[in-house]
C-alpha cells in the first residue's frame, strides 16, 4: 500500500493515462486500426495493472484485508485473459469475435471472485456499540435484503431486456449457449452492484475506502457491458472506443482500491449516510422505471407486445415486492413490540433496586409524596417504617460480600410477604429498607410482622411513624426523618426491636 501523498499521485497518473487512451481512441486522435489496437491494449494493460496491484499489496496485509486482494487478483487475472483473447481475435486473426468464445469465459470469471471479495469485505465489520434491537431482527433483515436484491436485479434485467438485450437475442437468433452468455453479463453485473450498494450502506464495514473504489470499478465494467449490449442490439456497424471506456477506467479503479492507504475508524460521514439513502431507495427506483417502461409498451399499440421473458420477470418482481412489504409490516410490528418491552425493562430498572428487585429510593419517595398529598386532602392515614439490619457490616467482613448480598435478597423476600399489594417496600440504600403502609391506622402491627418474619437469624431495628390525622406541618421528608430517628432510637436500645415516633 502507498502513503496518502503517493497514492494521490498514483491515482491521478493512472486515471489520466486511462482517460487519455480512451479519449485518443474515441475522438480521432488515433484512427483506424491504430485506434482499435490502442483501445484493446489499454484494456489489457489496465487489467494486468489491477491484477498486479491486488497481489502486490496483499503481501503487506493480513486477514480479510489480504484475502479480498488475493481473490480479486485472481478475478482480474481471469478478466485480463479474456481481454487478451479478445485482442488476439481482433489484432492478430483480424476477425470478428465469435459468441460465445473463450474470451467470454475469461470476462465472466471475474464474477465469482468479485462476489467472494465483496463478501470478505462485508464480513470485516466493527462490533462495538451493537444495535440490540436491530440485531434481534437479523433473520427478517436478511430476508428483506434477499427480496431487495431480487427486486433490483429483476427490475433492471427487465429494463435491460426491453431496451437492448431482447433485441440482441431476437436479432441474432442465438443458440442456448449464446443466449446464456448474453444474459450472464447484465445479470451478474446487477448482482454485484446490488451487493456494493448494500455493503456501502452498512456503517460497520471497516474497509469502506476499498469498498467504494472497488464498487466504482465494477460500475465501470457494468456500464461498458451495457453499452456493448445495446450497440449490438441495434446492429450498430461498430462499437466505438468510448463505449469501452468502462473497460479501461474500471480496472484502474479496482487497482486503486488495492493501493488506497488504510483509513482510521471515524464516525459515519455524509457519504455513508448518502449510501444509506441509496440503499433505502434501491428497490423502488429501478422498479418504477421498469414499470413505466412496461406500461408504455402495454398502452402504445404500435410497439411489440410483451414477450414471455418480460411477463415472467415482471410477475417475479411483483411477487417479490408483495413479499417484501408483508415482511416489512411483520418486522415493524415485531420491532414495535421489542421497543415497548425494552421501554418497560428500562423503566423498571430505573425505579427498582438491581439486587433485590424492590423499589429504589426515588420510587419510594415519589410514592411517599403521593401518600402525603392524599393524607392532606382527604385524611387518608398511612404509616412509614424504616428498617435497618443490625451488625450487617460484620456479615460482609466475616463472610464476604456475596453472603451479604444473599442476606439482603432474603430480607427483601420476607418483607414482601409482610405487606399488601397496595403497600410499597423499598431498599433505600445499603442495609436500609423502607415500608409505606397506606390506609392503615396501626402500622406498628406490620412492624411486628416484619420482626417475626426476619426471625432469630436476621436482627433488625425498626422505626415507625404513624400519620393518622393530618398535620399541616408534615411533609414527606419530615416524616422520613422522623422514621429514621425512631430507627436509631431502637438501635440504641439494643436492636431487634421497634420504636414508634409520634
Secondary structure by P-SEA (a helix, b strand, c coil): cccaaaaaaaaaaaaaaaaaaaaaaccccccaaaaaaaaaaaaaaaaaaaaaaaaaaccccccaaaaaaaaaaaaaaaaaaaaaaaaaaccccccccccccaaaaaaacaaaaaaaaaaaaaacccccccaaaaaaaaaaaaaaaaaaaaaaaaaaaaaaaaccaaaaaaaacccaaaaaaaaaaaaaaaaaaaaaaaaaacccccaaaaaaaaaaaaaaaaaaaaaaaaaaaacccccccccaaaaaaaaaaaaaaaaccccccccccaaaaaaaaaaaacccaaaaaaaaaaaaaaaccccccccaaaaaaaaaaaaaaaaaaaaaaaaaaaaaaaaaaaaaaaaaaaccccccccccaaaaaaaaaaaaaaaaaccccbbbbbbbbcaaaaaaaaccaaaaaaaaaaaaaaaaaaccccbbbbcccccbbbbbbcccccaaaaaaaaaaaacccccbbbbbbbcccccccccaaaaaaaaaaaaaaaaaaccccccccc
